[in-house]
Amino acid sequence: MRGLKNFAAAAVLAFAAAAASSACAETVAVTNARVLTMGPAGEIQNGTVVIRDGKIVAVGAGVAAPAGARVIDAQGQIVTPGFVIADSALGAMEVTSVGDDLSPNTPGLTAAFDVQYGLNPDSFLLPVARLGGITRAVVVPAYGGGGDGGHEHDTAGAYGHDVPKSLFAGQAAVVDLGQHDNMLTKAQVAMTAPLGEMGARAAGGARGASFVLLKTALDDVRFYKANKAAFDTGSARELNLSRADLEALIPVIEGRMPLLVSVHRASDIRQALRFAKQQNLKLIIDGGEEAWKVADEIAAAGVPVILNPLADLPGNFETLGSTMENAGVLEKAGVTVVIKANEENAHRAREARFNAGNAVAHGMSYAGALKALTINPAKVFGVADRFGSLEAGKDADLVIWSGDPLEPLSQPQAVFVKGEQMPLTSRALQLRDRYKSAGAMPPAYSK
């Protein structure tokens, strides 16, 4: 009997895998669409997008639907790349009663912490995010402290965590929101570190101390890289980081992995830019409520900024200059802008497009806002060769919209992740449908 049950379970899994493979292998042609490619082709009227084996194989106005393809007539509706949500907890966070997988409390494990090992492709939050047109996410480790583009006081902490215990929070990863077992797109896309007030508290209370400790840590990494044999034999000088953390930081000092710093005040941003130049680091600014004050300096340094355009109220003294015009000012200065969702953004990830719409209302260009949700985050995190724009050869992540994707009343009509069409539902919607016509008695008594 046990063998029969095991066989049945294996058969179910095999059927599910075959169904998923078949869905990805399907040829689909989205026709008669207003295609906003976010790539070199720009906007295509009466365009067609052809999907085969999970990839985009053709995009254009004169493209014919292949024989045997499933044709979706968009009837003039807008088609965009799937949205990419940056600085997210999708796949590593659930409801508040369930512990998240965003930060360790393990001594000697800070920079080496890697979110990829705690990802949950069955998270209830993923279908909700897909309802907002999101097909990919950048999952970022959490550290205590505020700002975060969401008006929270620093004492509250990002995702509810306490004061940071280290200058490094760990390594971020890019994931897809498809329905399969392996959601990882690319691991170790950035090393995260707090600066400003968060960094000051991690360093003992002073902003200057955080930069000194950060420099000391990177000096230790350079020493370790050049003296691994001496480190192994115990004959090297004492280092402040564990071997795992030292190894994790080598790509940072080599410029292969960007350092994503949470920083908000203009003076702290300036200092971060100087520090990155001195240390020859690739930098990403996260938060940046006062980035508009130093927009030209950020642009000259070629540093991208991840921000929430709705951050317009000071949650603390380092965000006094918050304004909803931040994104527009940065765009005009030539800064690469990435738009993220609100605080606790795993639950509210679908609202990122509303934030982009508000950025347009306060000075950002429409095209710039869409880029901030698509190709810009893909470029910033080194995956633009895979997705972020509708181009032949890229993964087929795309959304057909009922109207303007930045308008709240518009809804996705179809969402594709790597060529597979996703169901437009969530647990919340299923519960709504289950109970909206409930009678006077519980369901069990109505059978």
Secondary structure, 3 states (H helix, E strand, C coil): CHHHHHHHHHHHHHHHHHHHHHHHHCCEEEEEEEEECCCCCCEEEEEEEEEECCEEEEEECCCCCCCCCEEEECCCCEEEECEEEEEECCCCCCCCCCCCCCCCCCCCCCCCCEHHHHCCCCCCHHHHHHCCCEEEEEECCCCCCCECCCCECCCCCHHHCCCCCCCCCEEEEEEECCCCCCCEEEEEEEEEEECHHHHHHHCCCCHHHHHHHHHHHHHHHHHHHHCHHHHHHCCCCCCCCCHHHHHHHHHHHCCCCCEEEEECCHHHHHHHHHHHHHHCCCEEEEECCCHHHHHHHHHHHCCCEEECCCCCCCCCHHHCCCCCCHHHHHHHHCCCEEECCCCCCCCCHHHHHHHHHHHHHCCCCHHHHHHCCCHHHHHHCCCCCCCCCCCCCCECCEEEECCCCCCCCCCEEEEEECCEECCCCCHHHHHHHHHCCCCCCCHHHHC
